[in-house]
Amino acid sequence: MRILLANPRGFCAGVNMAIQCVEEAIKIVGTPLYVYHEIVHNRHVVERFVRQGVVFVDTIDQVPAHSTVIFSAHGVSPEVRKRAKARGCTMIDATCPLVTKVHMEAIRYARQGYHILLVGHAGHDEVVGTVGEAPGAITIVESPQDVAQLPYDDKSPLVYLTQTTLSMDDANAIIEAIRLRYPHVKSPPSEDICYATTNRQQAVRHLATDADLVLVVGSRNSSNSVRLTEISQNSGTQAYLVDDVTEIEHAWFEGVETVLVTAGASAPEHLVEEIIDDLLKRYGGHLEDRHVVEEDMHFELPLSLRSLRERAAAKG
């Protein structure tokens, strides 16, 4: 069997930064340590931190007063920050800077009097946080069909923004529908879909047609991982999303000569390595690294964590 290994894959700069935030906070603050929502959407990452004493919560009210709370990579609304402050919590913001960029755009356009069409999935943590920045000025648009139901006329000041982890194909279809109905709609100053999402999708789009089957490593609540699976299937190659090697069904490989393996932006590399090892043991063959795009992005730890670390060091 030929096993093609997609590059880039796995952790992006935002995920690396968020995970490092939790690791550093455990060293500085100890446990229990509280994280608002899953730090990233990956079951293995979350379970590892739970074993270390991290408590993941769905509401700030679950965080004891005067405790340390970390906000996930997907961002939070101002209301969450307000409630955390009211409880006297020390806040560490692990929001991906590319998500923060969309938040800042939403705030700016709302202040300028625009109504924002937010292209994304209702209920996703990132979308919930963005809507919270200007709840009265944002409408979520999930499909081209939604555009037809919008109540605005051609004189309404409109701008569109997008969730960072969308499929470029899906987002472009919705944006095209928005532009057709509202030719005057304003675009964001730069693309909102993040570089890592774009690069991983580009790699799958480029490589999937060389394979008989695609394995995407990632959790089912990971939007960008689900999109990779959809892109492969849309290109005509069967794809399966698996959390780890235990979820692989070997009936999938009947008649398969070439497999492409990739991973969503929140999937740890060791899960990919375990799958590769299993495939090589079962089917033999060889591994081929396929590089489509090179990445060198890095995000610094948030100022709140760096300040906390400095204070801890000063105390000795």
Contacts in CASP RR format, 6 or more apart in sequence:
PFRMAT RR
TARGET T0000
AUTHOR 0000-0000-0000
METHOD contacts of the structure
MODEL  1
MRILLANPRGFCAGVNMAIQCVEEAIKIVGTPLYVYHEIVHNRHVVERFV
RQGVVFVDTIDQVPAHSTVIFSAHGVSPEVRKRAKARGCTMIDATCPLVT
KVHMEAIRYARQGYHILLVGHAGHDEVVGTVGEAPGAITIVESPQDVAQL
PYDDKSPLVYLTQTTLSMDDANAIIEAIRLRYPHVKSPPSEDICYATTNR
QQAVRHLATDADLVLVVGSRNSSNSVRLTEISQNSGTQAYLVDDVTEIEH
AWFEGVETVLVTAGASAPEHLVEEIIDDLLKRYGGHLEDRHVVEEDMHFE
LPLSLRSLRERAAAKG
1 253 0 8 1.000
1 256 0 8 1.000
1 257 0 8 1.000
1 258 0 8 1.000
1 259 0 8 1.000
1 279 0 8 1.000
1 283 0 8 1.000
1 284 0 8 1.000
1 285 0 8 1.000
2 257 0 8 1.000
2 258 0 8 1.000
2 259 0 8 1.000
2 285 0 8 1.000
2 286 0 8 1.000
2 288 0 8 1.000
3 258 0 8 1.000
3 259 0 8 1.000
3 261 0 8 1.000
3 276 0 8 1.000
3 279 0 8 1.000
3 280 0 8 1.000
3 285 0 8 1.000
3 286 0 8 1.000
3 287 0 8 1.000
3 288 0 8 1.000
4 207 0 8 1.000
4 210 0 8 1.000
4 211 0 8 1.000
4 258 0 8 1.000
4 259 0 8 1.000
4 260 0 8 1.000
4 261 0 8 1.000
4 288 0 8 1.000
4 290 0 8 1.000
5 261 0 8 1.000
5 262 0 8 1.000
5 272 0 8 1.000
5 276 0 8 1.000
5 287 0 8 1.000
5 288 0 8 1.000
5 289 0 8 1.000
5 290 0 8 1.000
6 200 0 8 1.000
6 203 0 8 1.000
6 204 0 8 1.000
6 207 0 8 1.000
6 260 0 8 1.000
6 261 0 8 1.000
6 262 0 8 1.000
6 290 0 8 1.000
6 292 0 8 1.000
7 203 0 8 1.000
7 289 0 8 1.000
7 290 0 8 1.000
7 291 0 8 1.000
7 292 0 8 1.000
7 293 0 8 1.000
8 196 0 8 1.000
8 199 0 8 1.000
8 200 0 8 1.000
8 203 0 8 1.000
8 292 0 8 1.000
8 293 0 8 1.000
8 294 0 8 1.000
8 295 0 8 1.000
9 200 0 8 1.000
9 203 0 8 1.000
9 217 0 8 1.000
9 261 0 8 1.000
9 262 0 8 1.000
9 263 0 8 1.000
9 264 0 8 1.000
9 267 0 8 1.000
9 272 0 8 1.000
10 200 0 8 1.000
10 217 0 8 1.000
10 262 0 8 1.000
10 263 0 8 1.000
10 264 0 8 1.000
10 265 0 8 1.000
10 266 0 8 1.000
10 267 0 8 1.000
10 268 0 8 1.000
10 269 0 8 1.000
10 272 0 8 1.000
11 19 0 8 1.000
11 265 0 8 1.000
11 266 0 8 1.000
11 267 0 8 1.000
11 268 0 8 1.000
11 269 0 8 1.000
12 194 0 8 1.000
12 195 0 8 1.000
12 196 0 8 1.000
12 197 0 8 1.000
12 265 0 8 1.000
12 295 0 8 1.000
12 297 0 8 1.000
13 196 0 8 1.000
13 297 0 8 1.000
13 298 0 8 1.000
13 299 0 8 1.000
14 73 0 8 1.000
14 96 0 8 1.000
14 97 0 8 1.000
14 98 0 8 1.000
14 196 0 8 1.000
14 299 0 8 1.000
15 40 0 8 1.000
15 73 0 8 1.000
15 96 0 8 1.000
15 265 0 8 1.000
15 266 0 8 1.000
16 298 0 8 1.000
16 299 0 8 1.000
17 73 0 8 1.000
17 94 0 8 1.000
17 96 0 8 1.000
17 299 0 8 1.000
17 300 0 8 1.000
17 301 0 8 1.000
17 302 0 8 1.000
18 39 0 8 1.000
18 40 0 8 1.000
18 72 0 8 1.000
18 73 0 8 1.000
18 94 0 8 1.000
18 96 0 8 1.000
19 39 0 8 1.000
19 40 0 8 1.000
19 45 0 8 1.000
20 301 0 8 1.000
21 39 0 8 1.000
21 70 0 8 1.000
21 92 0 8 1.000
21 94 0 8 1.000
21 301 0 8 1.000
21 302 0 8 1.000
21 305 0 8 1.000
22 33 0 8 1.000
22 35 0 8 1.000
22 39 0 8 1.000
22 49 0 8 1.000
22 54 0 8 1.000
22 70 0 8 1.000
22 94 0 8 1.000
24 301 0 8 1.000
24 305 0 8 1.000
24 309 0 8 1.000
25 33 0 8 1.000
25 68 0 8 1.000
25 70 0 8 1.000
25 92 0 8 1.000
25 305 0 8 1.000
25 308 0 8 1.000
26 33 0 8 1.000
26 52 0 8 1.000
26 53 0 8 1.000
26 54 0 8 1.000
28 308 0 8 1.000
28 309 0 8 1.000
28 312 0 8 1.000
29 68 0 8 1.000
29 90 0 8 1.000
29 308 0 8 1.000
31 52 0 8 1.000
31 53 0 8 1.000
31 54 0 8 1.000
32 53 0 8 1.000
32 54 0 8 1.000
32 55 0 8 1.000
32 67 0 8 1.000
33 53 0 8 1.000
33 54 0 8 1.000
33 55 0 8 1.000
33 68 0 8 1.000
33 70 0 8 1.000
34 54 0 8 1.000
34 55 0 8 1.000
34 56 0 8 1.000
34 57 0 8 1.000
34 62 0 8 1.000
34 63 0 8 1.000
34 64 0 8 1.000
34 67 0 8 1.000
34 68 0 8 1.000
34 69 0 8 1.000
34 70 0 8 1.000
35 49 0 8 1.000
35 54 0 8 1.000
35 55 0 8 1.000
35 56 0 8 1.000
35 57 0 8 1.000
35 69 0 8 1.000
35 70 0 8 1.000
35 71 0 8 1.000
35 72 0 8 1.000
36 56 0 8 1.000
36 57 0 8 1.000
36 60 0 8 1.000
36 63 0 8 1.000
36 69 0 8 1.000
36 70 0 8 1.000
36 71 0 8 1.000
36 72 0 8 1.000
36 76 0 8 1.000
36 80 0 8 1.000
36 84 0 8 1.000
37 56 0 8 1.000
37 57 0 8 1.000
37 58 0 8 1.000
37 71 0 8 1.000
37 72 0 8 1.000
37 74 0 8 1.000
37 76 0 8 1.000
37 125 0 8 1.000
38 45 0 8 1.000
38 46 0 8 1.000
38 56 0 8 1.000
38 72 0 8 1.000
38 125 0 8 1.000
38 221 0 8 1.000
39 45 0 8 1.000
39 46 0 8 1.000
39 49 0 8 1.000
39 56 0 8 1.000
39 70 0 8 1.000
39 72 0 8 1.000
39 73 0 8 1.000
39 94 0 8 1.000
40 46 0 8 1.000
40 72 0 8 1.000
40 73 0 8 1.000
40 222 0 8 1.000
40 266 0 8 1.000
41 74 0 8 1.000
41 125 0 8 1.000
41 219 0 8 1.000
41 221 0 8 1.000
41 222 0 8 1.000
41 223 0 8 1.000
41 225 0 8 1.000
41 266 0 8 1.000
42 218 0 8 1.000
42 219 0 8 1.000
42 222 0 8 1.000
42 266 0 8 1.000
42 267 0 8 1.000
42 268 0 8 1.000
43 219 0 8 1.000
43 243 0 8 1.000
44 219 0 8 1.000
44 243 0 8 1.000
44 244 0 8 1.000
44 267 0 8 1.000
44 268 0 8 1.000
44 271 0 8 1.000
45 266 0 8 1.000
45 268 0 8 1.000
46 56 0 8 1.000
49 56 0 8 1.000
50 56 0 8 1.000
55 62 0 8 1.000
57 63 0 8 1.000
57 69 0 8 1.000
60 69 0 8 1.000
60 80 0 8 1.000
60 83 0 8 1.000
60 84 0 8 1.000
60 87 0 8 1.000
60 89 0 8 1.000
61 83 0 8 1.000
63 69 0 8 1.000
63 84 0 8 1.000
63 87 0 8 1.000
63 89 0 8 1.000
65 87 0 8 1.000
65 88 0 8 1.000
65 89 0 8 1.000
66 87 0 8 1.000
66 88 0 8 1.000
66 89 0 8 1.000
66 90 0 8 1.000
67 87 0 8 1.000
67 89 0 8 1.000
67 90 0 8 1.000
68 89 0 8 1.000
68 90 0 8 1.000
68 91 0 8 1.000
68 92 0 8 1.000
68 308 0 8 1.000
69 84 0 8 1.000
69 89 0 8 1.000
69 90 0 8 1.000
69 91 0 8 1.000
69 92 0 8 1.000
70 91 0 8 1.000
70 92 0 8 1.000
70 93 0 8 1.000
70 94 0 8 1.000
71 80 0 8 1.000
71 81 0 8 1.000
71 91 0 8 1.000
71 92 0 8 1.000
71 93 0 8 1.000
71 94 0 8 1.000
71 95 0 8 1.000
72 94 0 8 1.000
72 95 0 8 1.000
72 125 0 8 1.000
73 94 0 8 1.000
73 95 0 8 1.000
73 96 0 8 1.000
73 99 0 8 1.000
74 95 0 8 1.000
74 96 0 8 1.000
74 99 0 8 1.000
74 124 0 8 1.000
74 125 0 8 1.000
74 126 0 8 1.000
74 129 0 8 1.000
75 93 0 8 1.000
75 95 0 8 1.000
75 96 0 8 1.000
75 99 0 8 1.000
75 100 0 8 1.000
75 103 0 8 1.000
75 125 0 8 1.000
75 126 0 8 1.000
75 129 0 8 1.000
76 95 0 8 1.000
76 129 0 8 1.000
77 128 0 8 1.000
77 129 0 8 1.000
77 131 0 8 1.000
77 132 0 8 1.000
77 133 0 8 1.000
78 132 0 8 1.000
78 133 0 8 1.000
79 132 0 8 1.000
80 129 0 8 1.000
81 91 0 8 1.000
84 91 0 8 1.000
85 91 0 8 1.000
90 308 0 8 1.000
91 304 0 8 1.000
92 302 0 8 1.000
92 304 0 8 1.000
92 305 0 8 1.000
92 308 0 8 1.000
93 302 0 8 1.000
93 304 0 8 1.000
94 302 0 8 1.000
95 103 0 8 1.000
95 302 0 8 1.000
96 164 0 8 1.000
96 194 0 8 1.000
96 299 0 8 1.000
97 299 0 8 1.000
98 164 0 8 1.000
98 192 0 8 1.000
98 194 0 8 1.000
98 195 0 8 1.000
99 126 0 8 1.000
99 130 0 8 1.000
99 164 0 8 1.000
101 192 0 8 1.000
102 126 0 8 1.000
102 130 0 8 1.000
102 161 0 8 1.000
102 162 0 8 1.000
102 163 0 8 1.000
102 164 0 8 1.000
102 188 0 8 1.000
102 192 0 8 1.000
103 129 0 8 1.000
103 130 0 8 1.000
103 133 0 8 1.000
105 161 0 8 1.000
105 188 0 8 1.000
105 189 0 8 1.000
105 192 0 8 1.000
106 116 0 8 1.000
106 118 0 8 1.000
106 130 0 8 1.000
106 133 0 8 1.000
106 134 0 8 1.000
106 137 0 8 1.000
106 138 0 8 1.000
106 161 0 8 1.000
107 133 0 8 1.000
107 134 0 8 1.000
109 116 0 8 1.000
109 134 0 8 1.000
109 137 0 8 1.000
109 159 0 8 1.000
109 161 0 8 1.000
109 186 0 8 1.000
110 116 0 8 1.000
110 133 0 8 1.000
110 134 0 8 1.000
110 136 0 8 1.000
110 137 0 8 1.000
110 138 0 8 1.000
112 157 0 8 1.000
113 137 0 8 1.000
113 157 0 8 1.000
114 137 0 8 1.000
114 157 0 8 1.000
114 158 0 8 1.000
114 159 0 8 1.000
114 186 0 8 1.000
115 137 0 8 1.000
115 138 0 8 1.000
115 139 0 8 1.000
115 152 0 8 1.000
115 156 0 8 1.000
115 157 0 8 1.000
115 158 0 8 1.000
115 159 0 8 1.000
116 134 0 8 1.000
116 137 0 8 1.000
116 138 0 8 1.000
116 139 0 8 1.000
116 158 0 8 1.000
116 159 0 8 1.000
116 160 0 8 1.000
116 161 0 8 1.000
117 139 0 8 1.000
117 141 0 8 1.000
117 150 0 8 1.000
117 158 0 8 1.000
117 159 0 8 1.000
117 160 0 8 1.000
117 161 0 8 1.000
117 178 0 8 1.000
117 185 0 8 1.000
118 127 0 8 1.000
118 130 0 8 1.000
118 131 0 8 1.000
118 138 0 8 1.000
118 139 0 8 1.000
118 140 0 8 1.000
118 141 0 8 1.000
118 160 0 8 1.000
118 161 0 8 1.000
118 162 0 8 1.000
118 163 0 8 1.000
119 141 0 8 1.000
119 142 0 8 1.000
119 160 0 8 1.000
119 161 0 8 1.000
119 162 0 8 1.000
119 163 0 8 1.000
119 166 0 8 1.000
119 171 0 8 1.000
119 174 0 8 1.000
119 175 0 8 1.000
119 178 0 8 1.000
120 127 0 8 1.000
120 140 0 8 1.000
120 141 0 8 1.000
120 142 0 8 1.000
120 162 0 8 1.000
120 163 0 8 1.000
120 166 0 8 1.000
120 171 0 8 1.000
121 127 0 8 1.000
121 142 0 8 1.000
121 163 0 8 1.000
121 166 0 8 1.000
121 223 0 8 1.000
122 140 0 8 1.000
122 142 0 8 1.000
124 163 0 8 1.000
124 223 0 8 1.000
126 163 0 8 1.000
126 164 0 8 1.000
126 165 0 8 1.000
126 223 0 8 1.000
127 140 0 8 1.000
127 163 0 8 1.000
130 138 0 8 1.000
130 161 0 8 1.000
130 163 0 8 1.000
131 138 0 8 1.000
131 140 0 8 1.000
132 138 0 8 1.000
139 150 0 8 1.000
141 147 0 8 1.000
141 150 0 8 1.000
141 160 0 8 1.000
141 174 0 8 1.000
141 178 0 8 1.000
142 174 0 8 1.000
143 174 0 8 1.000
144 173 0 8 1.000
144 174 0 8 1.000
144 176 0 8 1.000
144 177 0 8 1.000
146 174 0 8 1.000
147 174 0 8 1.000
147 177 0 8 1.000
147 178 0 8 1.000
147 181 0 8 1.000
148 177 0 8 1.000
148 181 0 8 1.000
150 181 0 8 1.000
152 158 0 8 1.000
152 182 0 8 1.000
154 182 0 8 1.000
154 183 0 8 1.000
154 184 0 8 1.000
156 182 0 8 1.000
157 186 0 8 1.000
158 178 0 8 1.000
158 182 0 8 1.000
158 184 0 8 1.000
158 185 0 8 1.000
158 186 0 8 1.000
159 185 0 8 1.000
159 186 0 8 1.000
159 187 0 8 1.000
159 188 0 8 1.000
160 175 0 8 1.000
160 178 0 8 1.000
160 185 0 8 1.000
160 186 0 8 1.000
160 187 0 8 1.000
160 188 0 8 1.000
161 188 0 8 1.000
161 192 0 8 1.000
162 171 0 8 1.000
162 175 0 8 1.000
162 188 0 8 1.000
162 192 0 8 1.000
162 193 0 8 1.000
163 192 0 8 1.000
163 193 0 8 1.000
163 223 0 8 1.000
164 192 0 8 1.000
164 193 0 8 1.000
164 194 0 8 1.000
164 197 0 8 1.000
165 193 0 8 1.000
165 194 0 8 1.000
165 197 0 8 1.000
165 223 0 8 1.000
165 224 0 8 1.000
165 227 0 8 1.000
165 265 0 8 1.000
166 193 0 8 1.000
166 197 0 8 1.000
166 223 0 8 1.000
166 227 0 8 1.000
167 201 0 8 1.000
167 227 0 8 1.000
167 230 0 8 1.000
167 231 0 8 1.000
168 193 0 8 1.000
168 197 0 8 1.000
168 198 0 8 1.000
168 201 0 8 1.000
169 231 0 8 1.000
169 234 0 8 1.000
170 227 0 8 1.000
170 230 0 8 1.000
171 193 0 8 1.000
178 185 0 8 1.000
179 185 0 8 1.000
191 198 0 8 1.000
195 295 0 8 1.000
195 297 0 8 1.000
196 224 0 8 1.000
196 265 0 8 1.000
196 295 0 8 1.000
196 297 0 8 1.000
197 224 0 8 1.000
197 227 0 8 1.000
197 265 0 8 1.000
199 292 0 8 1.000
199 293 0 8 1.000
199 295 0 8 1.000
200 224 0 8 1.000
200 228 0 8 1.000
200 262 0 8 1.000
200 264 0 8 1.000
200 265 0 8 1.000
201 227 0 8 1.000
201 228 0 8 1.000
201 231 0 8 1.000
202 292 0 8 1.000
202 293 0 8 1.000
203 262 0 8 1.000
203 290 0 8 1.000
203 292 0 8 1.000
203 293 0 8 1.000
204 214 0 8 1.000
204 216 0 8 1.000
204 228 0 8 1.000
204 231 0 8 1.000
204 232 0 8 1.000
204 235 0 8 1.000
204 260 0 8 1.000
204 262 0 8 1.000
205 231 0 8 1.000
205 235 0 8 1.000
206 292 0 8 1.000
207 260 0 8 1.000
207 290 0 8 1.000
207 292 0 8 1.000
208 214 0 8 1.000
208 231 0 8 1.000
208 232 0 8 1.000
208 235 0 8 1.000
208 236 0 8 1.000
208 237 0 8 1.000
208 239 0 8 1.000
208 260 0 8 1.000
209 235 0 8 1.000
209 236 0 8 1.000
209 237 0 8 1.000
210 258 0 8 1.000
210 260 0 8 1.000
211 237 0 8 1.000
211 258 0 8 1.000
211 259 0 8 1.000
211 260 0 8 1.000
212 237 0 8 1.000
212 238 0 8 1.000
212 255 0 8 1.000
212 256 0 8 1.000
212 257 0 8 1.000
212 258 0 8 1.000
212 259 0 8 1.000
213 237 0 8 1.000
213 238 0 8 1.000
213 239 0 8 1.000
213 240 0 8 1.000
213 252 0 8 1.000
213 253 0 8 1.000
213 256 0 8 1.000
213 258 0 8 1.000
213 259 0 8 1.000
213 260 0 8 1.000
214 228 0 8 1.000
214 229 0 8 1.000
214 232 0 8 1.000
214 237 0 8 1.000
214 238 0 8 1.000
214 239 0 8 1.000
214 240 0 8 1.000
214 259 0 8 1.000
214 260 0 8 1.000
214 261 0 8 1.000
214 262 0 8 1.000
215 239 0 8 1.000
215 240 0 8 1.000
215 242 0 8 1.000
215 248 0 8 1.000
215 259 0 8 1.000
215 260 0 8 1.000
215 261 0 8 1.000
215 262 0 8 1.000
215 275 0 8 1.000
216 225 0 8 1.000
216 228 0 8 1.000
216 229 0 8 1.000
216 232 0 8 1.000
216 239 0 8 1.000
216 240 0 8 1.000
216 241 0 8 1.000
216 242 0 8 1.000
216 262 0 8 1.000
216 263 0 8 1.000
216 264 0 8 1.000
217 225 0 8 1.000
217 242 0 8 1.000
217 243 0 8 1.000
217 244 0 8 1.000
217 261 0 8 1.000
217 262 0 8 1.000
217 263 0 8 1.000
217 264 0 8 1.000
217 267 0 8 1.000
217 271 0 8 1.000
217 272 0 8 1.000
217 275 0 8 1.000
218 225 0 8 1.000
218 241 0 8 1.000
218 242 0 8 1.000
218 243 0 8 1.000
218 263 0 8 1.000
218 264 0 8 1.000
218 266 0 8 1.000
218 267 0 8 1.000
218 271 0 8 1.000
219 225 0 8 1.000
219 243 0 8 1.000
219 266 0 8 1.000
219 267 0 8 1.000
220 226 0 8 1.000
220 241 0 8 1.000
220 243 0 8 1.000
222 264 0 8 1.000
222 265 0 8 1.000
222 266 0 8 1.000
222 267 0 8 1.000
224 264 0 8 1.000
224 265 0 8 1.000
224 266 0 8 1.000
225 241 0 8 1.000
225 263 0 8 1.000
225 264 0 8 1.000
225 265 0 8 1.000
225 266 0 8 1.000
225 267 0 8 1.000
226 241 0 8 1.000
228 239 0 8 1.000
228 241 0 8 1.000
228 262 0 8 1.000
228 264 0 8 1.000
229 239 0 8 1.000
229 240 0 8 1.000
229 241 0 8 1.000
230 239 0 8 1.000
232 238 0 8 1.000
232 239 0 8 1.000
232 260 0 8 1.000
233 239 0 8 1.000
237 260 0 8 1.000
238 252 0 8 1.000
240 248 0 8 1.000
240 249 0 8 1.000
240 252 0 8 1.000
242 248 0 8 1.000
242 275 0 8 1.000
243 271 0 8 1.000
244 271 0 8 1.000
244 274 0 8 1.000
244 275 0 8 1.000
245 271 0 8 1.000
245 274 0 8 1.000
245 275 0 8 1.000
245 278 0 8 1.000
248 275 0 8 1.000
248 278 0 8 1.000
250 282 0 8 1.000
253 259 0 8 1.000
253 283 0 8 1.000
259 279 0 8 1.000
261 272 0 8 1.000
261 275 0 8 1.000
261 276 0 8 1.000
261 279 0 8 1.000
263 269 0 8 1.000
263 271 0 8 1.000
263 272 0 8 1.000
276 287 0 8 1.000
280 287 0 8 1.000
300 306 0 8 1.000
END
